[in-house]
Amino acid sequence: MAQTLAAPIPGIHYFCDHRCWRCKLSDRCGVFGRWMASEERQRAAKGGPTARVASALAVSLQVTMEDASVMLSSGTMAGASIKNGSRSDAAPFPPDDRADRAMRDSLVIHGSDYARASWAVLRGLHVILSRRGDAPSIDAAERLEEMCVTIASKVFRAISSALDPDFDPADDQSDANGSAKVALLLIEESRQAWLVLMQPGRAAADGAPARFVSSLDALETELLRRFPRARDFKRPGFDRPGHKP
């Protein structure tokens, strides 16, 4: 008897972390199959965790732009919110003036600083951890490298979306809240990964893990202050009744 394939989930890639290889719902995502066969993935194969994430993001943006084209041609354009599991605003970038204002925001600067500083430390740790052969530390460092740039990009997206004149702070399903939620999830996973590197016998990078945990704590606090409804956002496919991300 032929196996029935699960139906794709519309909009699932809009609020994911672009780590297709770790996703339990990749078989229901329109991005995953295309990413697996893409030149972007092949070029990134030897480029490390950050390159893999960038390649998945590139394919995700291609799919998003195609979604936007379909919406434009069908005349279906609405505000930046999620309704019935489908994102109504498929445009991947804000207008230039909004992007410039977002780039000057202290929260965006904080996220960018974390990404740059942690990436530099993690690249230096890679050789040391590989030499030690400590599998938990290697996995933690790889996850951290996958996430550091995405945290910064999701913070930027949240701030720039909140600058939209049509942004409604009371709308749980706003693009800003969705982006902030993904950033919060990545911050928590990153914090746990840094704590692995801080365990006895795994001391590394001269106290840098503790400093990065502190930085993530501050980033999380400010995100929740700016987007207190972020955790109520329901991501298509990922967040279901009774589901804890």
ROPAPA-320551 format. One line per 5 residues: for each residue x, y, z of N, C-alpha, C. Coordinates in nm, 4 decimals. Example, Ala and Ser with C-alpha at 12.3 -4.5 7.8 and 13.67 -1.06 7.14 Angstrom:
<pts>
1.3190:-0.5690:0.7800:1.2300:-0.4500:0.7800:1.3200:-0.3300:0.7800  1.2850:-0.2250:0.7080:1.3670:-0.1060:0.7140:1.2900:0.0030:0.7870 $
</pts>
This chain:
<pts>
0.0845:-0.1199:0.0000:0.0000:0.0000:0.0000:0.0878:0.1246:0.0000  0.0599:0.2146:-0.0923:0.1429:0.3344:-0.1054:0.1262:0.4244:0.0165  0.2369:0.4827:0.0599:0.2346:0.5720:0.1753:0.1816:0.7086:0.1350  0.0907:0.7625:0.2151:0.0344:0.8945:0.1879:0.1271:1.0018:0.2435  0.1683:1.0919:0.1568:0.2571:1.1989:0.1996:0.1788:1.3080:0.2714 $
0.2367:1.3616:0.3765:0.1721:1.4695:0.4510:0.1639:1.5944:0.3634  0.0552:1.6663:0.3771:0.0349:1.7862:0.2960:0.1304:1.8970:0.3393  0.1800:1.9769:0.2438:0.2663:2.0906:0.2798:0.1905:2.1885:0.3693  0.2636:2.2561:0.4549:0.2044:2.3546:0.5446:0.2312:2.4940:0.4872  0.1269:2.5650:0.4436:0.1474:2.6984:0.3851:0.2156:2.7934:0.4835 $
0.3172:2.8624:0.4358:0.3814:2.9653:0.5163:0.4715:2.9155:0.6266  0.5033:2.7858:0.6304:0.5817:2.7323:0.7413:0.7219:2.7931:0.7473  0.7745:2.8341:0.6313:0.9122:2.8851:0.6291:0.9233:3.0325:0.6674  0.8107:3.1008:0.6849:0.8185:3.2431:0.7149:0.8743:3.2719:0.8540  0.8502:3.1823:0.9475:0.8943:3.2064:1.0849:0.9676:3.0851:1.1409 $
1.0621:3.0361:1.0631:1.1484:2.9272:1.1089:1.2884:2.9832:1.1315  1.3823:2.8955:1.1695:1.5185:2.9434:1.1952:1.6149:2.9092:1.0814  1.5611:2.8587:0.9701:1.6399:2.8305:0.8488:1.7453:2.7219:0.8708  1.7197:2.6320:0.9636:1.8077:2.5171:0.9834:1.7328:2.3918:0.9378  1.7213:2.3786:0.8075:1.6401:2.2712:0.7486:1.6828:2.1331:0.7975 $
1.8128:2.1143:0.8173:1.8662:1.9834:0.8541:1.8293:1.9432:0.9961  1.7795:2.0352:1.0764:1.7373:2.0040:1.2134:1.5855:2.0061:1.2293  1.5133:2.0384:1.1262:1.3690:2.0599:1.1352:1.2915:1.9282:1.1239  1.1996:1.9054:1.2182:1.1171:1.7847:1.2173:1.0027:1.7932:1.1162  0.9797:1.9123:1.0615:0.8714:1.9312:0.9660:0.9235:1.9616:0.8256 $
1.0488:1.9278:0.7992:1.1078:1.9607:0.6690:1.0331:1.8946:0.5532  0.9726:1.7771:0.5786:0.9006:1.7084:0.4720:0.7690:1.7769:0.4371  0.7306:1.8776:0.5170:0.6063:1.9499:0.4909:0.6324:2.0955:0.4527  0.7567:2.1233:0.4153:0.7982:2.2601:0.3815:0.8375:2.2696:0.2347  0.7880:2.3729:0.1671:0.8205:2.3912:0.0271:0.9634:2.4338:0.0026 $
1.0327:2.4777:0.1085:1.1712:2.5232:0.0938:1.2688:2.4059:0.0952  1.2428:2.3066:0.1797:1.3415:2.2016:0.2053:1.3831:2.1264:0.0791  1.2870:2.0773:0.0034:1.3209:2.0009:-0.1173:1.4013:2.0830:-0.2162  1.3633:2.2091:-0.2307:1.4366:2.2961:-0.3236:1.5765:2.3252:-0.2709  1.5873:2.3430:-0.1390:1.7195:2.3677:-0.0800:1.8114:2.2473:-0.0995 $
1.7593:2.1274:-0.0802:1.8402:2.0068:-0.0947:1.8991:1.9952:-0.2352  1.8256:2.0411:-0.3348:1.8716:2.0297:-0.4732:1.9387:2.1568:-0.5240  1.9538:2.2567:-0.4381:2.0002:2.3879:-0.4832:2.1517:2.3971:-0.4954  2.1945:2.4871:-0.5822:2.3369:2.5189:-0.5944:2.3853:2.5885:-0.4678  2.2956:2.6658:-0.4041:2.3338:2.7343:-0.2801:2.3809:2.6341:-0.1744 $
2.3068:2.5259:-0.1587:2.3460:2.4253:-0.0594:2.4773:2.3591:-0.0970  2.4949:2.3297:-0.2231:2.6186:2.2654:-0.2674:2.7394:2.3552:-0.2449  2.7224:2.4849:-0.2721:2.8336:2.5777:-0.2510:2.8658:2.5932:-0.1029  2.7639:2.5824:-0.0182:2.7825:2.6039:0.1257:2.8277:2.4790:0.1995  2.8318:2.3661:0.1299:2.8575:2.2378:0.1960:2.9848:2.2382:0.2796 $
3.0882:2.3072:0.2324:3.2148:2.3094:0.3043:3.2402:2.4423:0.3753  3.1365:2.5251:0.3812:3.1548:2.6581:0.4386:3.1223:2.6703:0.5852  3.0811:2.5626:0.6495:3.0521:2.5688:0.7919:2.9068:2.5987:0.8209  2.8692:2.5982:0.9499:2.7290:2.6159:0.9901:2.6651:2.7452:0.9406  2.7368:2.8561:0.9506:2.6791:2.9835:0.9084:2.6476:2.9834:0.7598 $
2.7350:2.9243:0.6798:2.7123:2.9179:0.5356:2.5906:2.8323:0.5028  2.5709:2.7240:0.5781:2.4535:2.6389:0.5544:2.3250:2.7151:0.5823  2.3231:2.7898:0.6928:2.2050:2.8692:0.7246:2.1799:2.9733:0.6160  2.2851:3.0382:0.5696:2.2712:3.1401:0.4651:2.2155:3.0793:0.3370  2.2584:2.9578:0.3052:2.2096:2.8939:0.1831:2.0611:2.8606:0.1950 $
2.0175:2.8150:0.3129:1.8755:2.7853:0.3336:1.7929:2.9135:0.3293  1.8479:3.0212:0.3873:1.7779:3.1495:0.3842:1.7623:3.2001:0.2416  1.8661:3.1828:0.1599:1.8594:3.2284:0.0206:1.7466:3.1582:-0.0539  1.7337:3.0284:-0.0338:1.6264:2.9539:-0.0990:1.4908:2.9951:-0.0424  1.4847:3.0169:0.0893:1.3603:3.0602:0.1523:1.3131:3.1931:0.0947 $
1.4074:3.2845:0.0715:1.3706:3.4142:0.0132:1.3196:3.3994:-0.1294  1.3771:3.3040:-0.2037:1.3280:3.2786:-0.3393:1.1815:3.2349:-0.3357  1.1513:3.1442:-0.2449:1.0140:3.0960:-0.2313:0.9224:3.2088:-0.1857  0.9699:3.2919:-0.0931:0.8904:3.4038:-0.0433:0.8581:3.5020:-0.1551  0.9566:3.5316:-0.2391:0.9333:3.6235:-0.3493:0.8334:3.5661:-0.4495 $
0.8386:3.4358:-0.4695:0.7414:3.3721:-0.5578:0.6013:3.3819:-0.4981  0.5928:3.3630:-0.3663:0.4640:3.3784:-0.2980:0.4103:3.5198:-0.3176  0.4997:3.6180:-0.3038:0.4591:3.7574:-0.3196:0.4093:3.7834:-0.4607  0.4758:3.7260:-0.5598:0.4342:3.7446:-0.6993:0.2958:3.6867:-0.7233  0.2706:3.5700:-0.6653:0.1388:3.5081:-0.6792:0.0319:3.5953:-0.6157 $
0.0643:3.6488:-0.4963:-0.0316:3.7329:-0.4267:-0.0610:3.8610:-0.5043  0.0431:3.9184:-0.5627:0.0238:4.0409:-0.6408:-0.0611:4.0146:-0.7648  -0.0315:3.9032:-0.8317:-0.1055:3.8723:-0.9537:-0.2508:3.8385:-0.9257  -0.2775:3.7859:-0.8034:-0.4146:3.7503:-0.7683:-0.4870:3.8652:-0.7000  -0.4115:3.9738:-0.6700:-0.4706:4.0888:-0.6037:-0.4921:4.0693:-0.4555 $
-0.4273:3.9686:-0.3980:-0.4434:3.9398:-0.2555:-0.3314:4.0052:-0.1775  -0.3512:4.1276:-0.1331:-0.2525:4.1972:-0.0517:-0.3225:4.2521:0.0715  -0.2594:4.2322:0.1857:-0.3194:4.2791:0.3106:-0.2099:4.3270:0.4031  -0.2411:4.3442:0.5303:-0.1433:4.3925:0.6265:-0.0444:4.2860:0.6673  0.0504:4.3234:0.7544:0.1581:4.2325:0.7935:0.1167:4.1478:0.9124 $
0.0242:4.0553:0.8904:-0.0164:3.9662:0.9983:-0.0439:3.8273:0.9447  -0.0568:3.7320:1.0349:-0.0825:3.5941:0.9989:-0.2280:3.5637:1.0279  -0.2994:3.5185:0.9314:-0.4390:3.4837:0.9506:-0.4619:3.3418:0.8999  -0.5205:3.2586:0.9854:-0.5510:3.1206:0.9496:-0.4281:3.0448:0.9015  -0.3149:3.0711:0.9643:-0.1944:2.9954:0.9338:-0.1229:3.0387:0.8084 $
-0.1607:3.1504:0.7483:-0.0972:3.1944:0.6248:-0.0550:3.3397:0.6368  0.0667:3.3691:0.6015:0.1174:3.5059:0.6146:0.0629:3.5908:0.5014  0.0094:3.7068:0.5361:-0.0528:3.7915:0.4352:0.0445:3.8915:0.3754  0.1600:3.9104:0.4376:0.2595:4.0019:0.3836:0.3840:3.9212:0.3527  0.4081:3.8906:0.2247:0.5197:3.8039:0.1878:0.6450:3.8801:0.1514 $
0.6412:4.0139:0.1565:0.7592:4.0910:0.1210:0.8697:4.0676:0.2233  0.9923:4.0287:0.1802:1.0971:3.9928:0.2747:1.1725:4.1097:0.3359  1.1650:4.2284:0.2762:1.2434:4.3405:0.3269:1.1565:4.4631:0.3466  1.1861:4.5443:0.4480:1.1118:4.6690:0.4674:1.1632:4.7766:0.3726  1.0879:4.8860:0.3562:1.1377:4.9984:0.2750:1.2692:5.0502:0.3309 $
1.3494:5.1153:0.2450:1.4833:5.1579:0.2840:1.4852:5.2477:0.4071  1.3921:5.3438:0.4162:1.3952:5.4350:0.5295:1.3682:5.3609:0.6598  1.2793:5.2635:0.6551:1.2512:5.1853:0.7751:1.3712:5.0990:0.8127  1.4382:5.0441:0.7120:1.5569:4.9620:0.7377:1.6662:5.0456:0.8021  1.6844:5.1688:0.7526:1.7864:5.2566:0.8095:1.7558:5.2900:0.9544 $
1.6299:5.3173:0.9844:1.5905:5.3491:1.1224:1.6107:5.2273:1.2121  1.5772:5.1105:1.1596:1.5942:4.9880:1.2385:1.7408:4.9608:1.2677  1.8265:4.9866:1.1707:1.9690:4.9602:1.1893:2.0294:5.0467:1.2990  1.9682:5.1614:1.3259:2.0189:5.2515:1.4300:1.9588:5.2200:1.5672  1.8649:5.1262:1.5723:1.7998:5.0924:1.6985:1.8978:5.0197:1.7908 $
1.8934:5.0523:1.9191:1.9882:4.9935:2.0143:1.9744:4.8416:2.0242  1.8530:4.7902:2.0083:1.8316:4.6457:2.0164:1.8925:4.5743:1.8960  1.8787:4.6339:1.7797:1.9387:4.5770:1.6583:2.0914:4.5814:1.6682  2.1435:4.6902:1.7190:2.2886:4.7023:1.7377:2.3382:4.5954:1.8348  2.2643:4.5732:1.9419:2.2997:4.4706:2.0404:2.3026:4.3325:1.9739 $
2.1999:4.3010:1.8945:2.1963:4.1718:1.8262:2.3110:4.1549:1.7292  2.3435:4.2601:1.6570:2.4542:4.2542:1.5611:2.5883:4.2377:1.6329  2.6045:4.3078:1.7435:2.7284:4.2958:1.8206:2.7459:4.1534:1.8730  2.6360:4.0941:1.9221:2.6436:3.9558:1.9694:2.6837:3.8623:1.8561  2.6223:3.8805:1.7395:2.6514:3.7929:1.6263:2.7983:3.8005:1.5861 $
2.8503:3.9214:1.5740:2.9901:3.9380:1.5313:3.0870:3.8804:1.6339  3.0655:3.9141:1.7603:3.1594:3.8717:1.8643:3.1549:3.7203:1.8852  3.0353:3.6632:1.8905:3.0247:3.5192:1.9151:3.0764:3.4397:1.7961  3.0495:3.4863:1.6749:3.0969:3.4138:1.5564:3.2496:3.4073:1.5567  3.3139:3.5175:1.5903:3.4602:3.5195:1.5917:3.5152:3.4197:1.6942 $
3.4539:3.4171:1.8126:3.4988:3.3236:1.9164:3.4728:3.1798:1.8746  3.3566:3.1534:1.8184:3.3205:3.0171:1.7806:3.4101:2.9633:1.6699  3.4484:3.0481:1.5768:3.5399:3.0028:1.4705:3.6744:2.9660:1.5302  3.7173:3.0403:1.6309:3.8429:3.0079:1.6959:3.8345:2.8804:1.7778  3.7161:2.8544:1.8369:3.6971:2.7353:1.9181:3.6891:2.6080:1.8355 $
3.6515:2.6213:1.7108:3.6262:2.5036:1.6277:3.7474:2.4100:1.6246  3.8645:2.4647:1.6002:3.9854:2.3828:1.5911:4.0168:2.3180:1.7257  4.0031:2.3966:1.8337:4.0332:2.3454:1.9679:3.9401:2.2305:2.0049  3.8105:2.2487:1.9831:3.7132:2.1465:2.0207:3.7268:2.0217:1.9341  3.7583:2.0408:1.8078:3.7777:1.9251:1.7196:3.8977:1.8436:1.7645 $
4.0016:1.9134:1.8086:4.1217:1.8443:1.8556:4.0920:1.7635:1.9815  4.0075:1.8187:2.0680:3.9714:1.7483:2.1910:3.8807:1.6284:2.1645  3.8008:1.6377:2.0588:3.7074:1.5306:2.0290:3.5908:1.5232:2.1259  3.5558:1.6368:2.1861:3.4459:1.6423:2.2822:3.3152:1.6650:2.2057  3.2417:1.5556:2.1803:3.1231:1.5627:2.0951:3.0174:1.6613:2.1454 $
2.9816:1.6632:2.2745:2.8809:1.7596:2.3203:2.9237:1.9051:2.2986  3.0519:1.9333:2.3212:3.1006:2.0696:2.3004:3.1006:2.1063:2.1528  3.1400:2.0133:2.0681:3.1410:2.0382:1.9238:2.9993:2.0668:1.8743  2.9024:1.9860:1.9215:2.7634:2.0066:1.8805:2.7117:2.1412:1.9301  2.7430:2.1758:2.0553:2.6980:2.3040:2.1107:2.7547:2.4206:2.0312 $
2.8840:2.4140:1.9986:2.9479:2.5225:1.9240:2.8906:2.5338:1.7831  2.8621:2.4192:1.7219:2.8053:2.4228:1.5867:2.6661:2.4848:1.5876  2.5852:2.4477:1.6864:2.4521:2.5068:1.6978:2.4609:2.6578:1.7207  2.5533:2.6996:1.8040:2.5697:2.8417:1.8313:2.6084:2.9185:1.7050  2.6960:2.8593:1.6260:2.7366:2.9273:1.5030:2.6203:2.9343:1.4042 $
2.5372:2.8299:1.4022:2.4187:2.8321:1.3159:2.3243:2.9456:1.3532  2.3150:2.9725:1.4832:2.2106:3.0628:1.5320:2.2502:3.2089:1.5459  2.3785:3.2383:1.5584:2.4168:3.3747:1.5988:2.3719:3.4809:1.4991  2.3910:3.4561:1.3701:2.3519:3.5555:1.2706:2.2002:3.5621:1.2583  2.1329:3.4468:1.2722:1.9876:3.4456:1.2604:1.9224:3.5228:1.3738 $
1.9793:3.5163:1.4936:1.9265:3.5968:1.6040:1.9279:3.7439:1.5651  2.0401:3.7891:1.5136:2.0522:3.9305:1.4742:1.9521:3.9661:1.3648  1.9345:3.8773:1.2666:1.8446:3.9080:1.1549:1.6989:3.9103:1.2003  1.6614:3.8222:1.2939:1.5231:3.8205:1.3423:1.4942:3.9414:1.4308  1.5916:3.9842:1.5074:1.5744:4.1066:1.5862:1.5538:4.2253:1.4928 $
1.6355:4.2323:1.3888:1.6205:4.3408:1.2898:1.4821:4.3370:1.2271  1.4369:4.2173:1.1895:1.3056:4.2041:1.1259:1.1952:4.2495:1.2208  1.2062:4.2114:1.3477:1.1044:4.2510:1.4454:1.0977:4.4028:1.4597  1.2138:4.4646:1.4728:1.2173:4.6102:1.4917:1.1682:4.6825:1.3672  1.2146:4.6407:1.2497:1.1734:4.7093:1.1268:1.0239:4.6905:1.1011 $
0.9694:4.5736:1.1346:0.8260:4.5513:1.1163:0.7444:4.6371:1.2120  0.7969:4.6565:1.3329:0.7264:4.7397:1.4310:0.7254:4.8869:1.3906  0.8134:4.9255:1.3001:0.8174:5.0628:1.2510:0.7174:5.0874:1.1387  0.6518:4.9818:1.0918:0.5485:4.9950:0.9897:0.4332:5.0783:1.0458  0.3862:5.1788:0.9725:0.2756:5.2614:1.0223:0.1513:5.1806:1.0566 $
0.1352:5.0644:0.9929:0.0174:4.9812:1.0175:0.0379:4.8800:1.1299  0.1535:4.8832:1.1946:0.1798:4.7880:1.3022:0.0820:4.8077:1.4170  0.0219:4.6978:1.4610:-0.0741:4.7005:1.5711:-0.0148:4.6236:1.6888  0.0268:4.6917:1.7963:0.0874:4.6242:1.9111:-0.0034:4.5194:1.9746  -0.1340:4.5319:1.9529:-0.2291:4.4392:2.0131:-0.2503:4.3141:1.9278 $
-0.1913:4.3102:1.8092:-0.2083:4.1965:1.7183:-0.1033:4.0902:1.7499  -0.1467:3.9826:1.8150:-0.0525:3.8752:1.8484:0.0160:3.8187:1.7250  -0.0556:3.8177:1.6110:-0.0050:3.7540:1.4902:0.0650:3.8501:1.3950  0.1211:3.9572:1.4485:0.1941:4.0518:1.3641:0.3285:3.9941:1.3230  0.3804:4.0431:1.2115:0.5126:4.0020:1.1648:0.6187:4.0320:1.2702 $
0.6041:4.1445:1.3382:0.7006:4.1825:1.4417:0.7029:4.0804:1.5543  0.5848:4.0405:1.6021:0.5783:3.9417:1.7088:0.6334:3.8063:1.6636  0.6040:3.7678:1.5394:0.6553:3.6405:1.4889:0.8061:3.6392:1.4808  0.8641:3.7472:1.4318:1.0095:3.7562:1.4221:1.0729:3.7588:1.5605  1.0108:3.8338:1.6520:1.0624:3.8396:1.7889:1.0553:3.7029:1.8554 $
0.9491:3.6276:1.8280:0.9372:3.4953:1.8882:1.0493:3.4032:1.8422  1.0788:3.4038:1.7112:1.1877:3.3191:1.6614:1.3189:3.3598:1.7273  1.3423:3.4897:1.7409:1.4641:3.5368:1.8079:1.4688:3.4868:1.9521  1.3563:3.4917:2.0217:1.3521:3.4457:2.1611:1.3812:3.2962:2.1723  1.3277:3.2176:2.0803:1.3533:3.0737:2.0812:1.5013:3.0447:2.0567 $
1.5614:3.1187:1.9640:1.7034:3.0997:1.9346:1.7912:3.1471:2.0510  1.7488:3.2527:2.1173:1.8237:3.3012:2.2340:1.8263:3.1938:2.3424  1.7124:3.1311:2.3681:1.7071:3.0276:2.4710:1.7924:2.9066:2.4338  1.7837:2.8629:2.3082:1.8668:2.7497:2.2654:2.0148:2.7857:2.2726  2.0478:2.9079:2.2349:2.1876:2.9524:2.2403:2.2377:2.9575:2.3839 $
2.1547:3.0065:2.4734:2.1941:3.0132:2.6137:2.2269:2.8729:2.6665  2.1419:2.7762:2.6341:2.1666:2.6395:2.6790:2.2951:2.5828:2.6184  2.3234:2.6181:2.4947:2.4458:2.5700:2.4297:2.5701:2.6316:2.4934  2.5638:2.7613:2.5251:2.6775:2.8232:2.5941:2.6994:2.7593:2.7308  2.5904:2.7231:2.7981:2.6035:2.6590:2.9292:2.6731:2.5236:2.9185 $
2.6555:2.4555:2.8062:2.7292:2.3297:2.7838:2.8793:2.3578:2.7835  2.9183:2.4647:2.7151:3.0606:2.4991:2.7068:3.1157:2.5499:2.8400  3.0277:2.5843:2.9325:3.0708:2.6326:3.0639:3.0788:2.5210:3.1674  3.0422:2.3993:3.1312:3.0445:2.2886:3.2267:3.1874:2.2560:3.2700  3.2031:2.2027:3.3915:3.3371:2.1655:3.4398:3.4080:2.0732:3.3420 $
3.5339:2.1044:3.3145:3.6109:2.0245:3.2204:3.5978:2.0694:3.0776  3.5051:2.1659:3.0531:3.4871:2.2153:2.9166:3.5172:2.3645:2.9079  3.5882:2.4177:3.0056:3.6193:2.5603:3.0052:3.6886:2.5981:2.8754  3.6396:2.7032:2.8131:3.6958:2.7440:2.6842:3.6771:2.8937:2.6653  3.7623:2.9515:2.5854:3.7501:3.0901:2.5396:3.7594:3.1931:2.6518 $
3.8320:3.1604:2.7586:3.8635:3.2583:2.8627:3.7411:3.3322:2.9157  3.6371:3.2588:2.9520:3.5197:3.3214:3.0111:3.4210:3.3798:2.9128  3.4473:3.3681:2.7842:3.3563:3.4245:2.6838:3.2159:3.3663:2.6919  3.1989:3.2339:2.7145:3.0617:3.1814:2.7238:2.9765:3.2532:2.8270  3.0316:3.2804:2.9440:2.9546:3.3504:3.0477:2.9165:3.4908:3.0022 $
3.0076:3.5582:2.9330:2.9770:3.6934:2.8840:2.8664:3.6887:2.7783  2.8696:3.5872:2.6937:2.7678:3.5769:2.5897:2.6318:3.5402:2.6490  2.6299:3.4583:2.7522:2.5037:3.4279:2.8201:2.4447:3.5552:2.8785  2.5286:3.6371:2.9395:2.4820:3.7638:2.9948:2.4269:3.8541:2.8851  2.4947:3.8569:2.7711:2.4487:3.9378:2.6584:2.3135:3.8885:2.6079 $
2.2963:3.7566:2.6004:2.1693:3.6992:2.5550:2.0577:3.7289:2.6547  2.0908:3.7239:2.7838:1.9913:3.7558:2.8861:1.9391:3.8985:2.8676  2.0296:3.9904:2.8442:1.9905:4.1306:2.8261:1.9096:4.1486:2.6982  1.9492:4.0784:2.5929:1.8778:4.0858:2.4657:1.7354:4.0330:2.4820  1.7225:3.9224:2.5535:1.5903:3.8641:2.5772:1.5017:3.9597:2.6574 $
1.5561:4.0177:2.7619:1.4796:4.1096:2.8468:1.4251:4.2275:2.7666  1.5094:4.2844:2.6811:1.4669:4.4000:2.6026:1.3672:4.3598:2.4939  1.3855:4.2422:2.4335:1.2889:4.1952:2.3340:1.1506:4.1787:2.3959  1.1464:4.1200:2.5135:1.0180:4.0995:2.5799:0.9557:4.2309:2.6244  1.0392:4.3281:2.6580:0.9855:4.4598:2.6931:0.9229:4.5253:2.5713 $
0.9896:4.5125:2.4562:0.9383:4.5754:2.3338:0.8222:4.4962:2.2729  0.8285:4.3636:2.2858:0.7276:4.2775:2.2229:0.6698:4.1804:2.3261  0.5927:4.2324:2.4204:0.5419:4.1484:2.5295:0.4481:4.0376:2.4834  0.3949:4.0467:2.3605:0.3032:3.9454:2.3095:0.3726:3.8463:2.2171  0.5027:3.8552:2.2052:0.5747:3.7716:2.1085:0.5538:3.6227:2.1312 $
0.5555:3.5810:2.2558:0.5434:3.4377:2.2845:0.4038:3.3835:2.2563  0.3067:3.4729:2.2356:0.1717:3.4292:2.2012:0.1556:3.4043:2.0513  0.2538:3.4463:1.9728:0.2471:3.4277:1.8277:0.2435:3.2787:1.7949  0.1569:3.2393:1.7002:0.1466:3.1003:1.6568:0.2115:3.0863:1.5196  0.3248:3.0151:1.5163:0.3958:2.9955:1.3908:0.3293:2.8846:1.3103 $
0.3024:2.9074:1.1802:0.2396:2.8048:1.0968:0.3153:2.6726:1.1055  0.2430:2.5670:1.1429:0.3022:2.4343:1.1478:0.3689:2.3998:1.2797  0.4404:2.4930:1.3389:0.5182:2.4654:1.4596:0.4360:2.4743:1.5885  0.3503:2.5732:1.5969:0.2793:2.6006:1.7210:0.1333:2.5581:1.7103  0.0993:2.4553:1.7834:-0.0348:2.4004:1.7832:-0.0893:2.4011:1.9251 $
-0.2204:2.3843:1.9426:-0.2759:2.3809:2.0781:-0.2061:2.2743:2.1626  -0.1567:2.3163:2.2764:-0.0883:2.2231:2.3650:0.0570:2.1990:2.3307  0.1036:2.2611:2.2206:0.2428:2.2405:2.1779:0.3330:2.3420:2.2444  0.4439:2.2945:2.2988:0.5431:2.3842:2.3586:0.6669:2.3839:2.2715  0.7054:2.5000:2.2122:0.8213:2.5047:2.1221:0.9510:2.4787:2.1955 $
</pts>
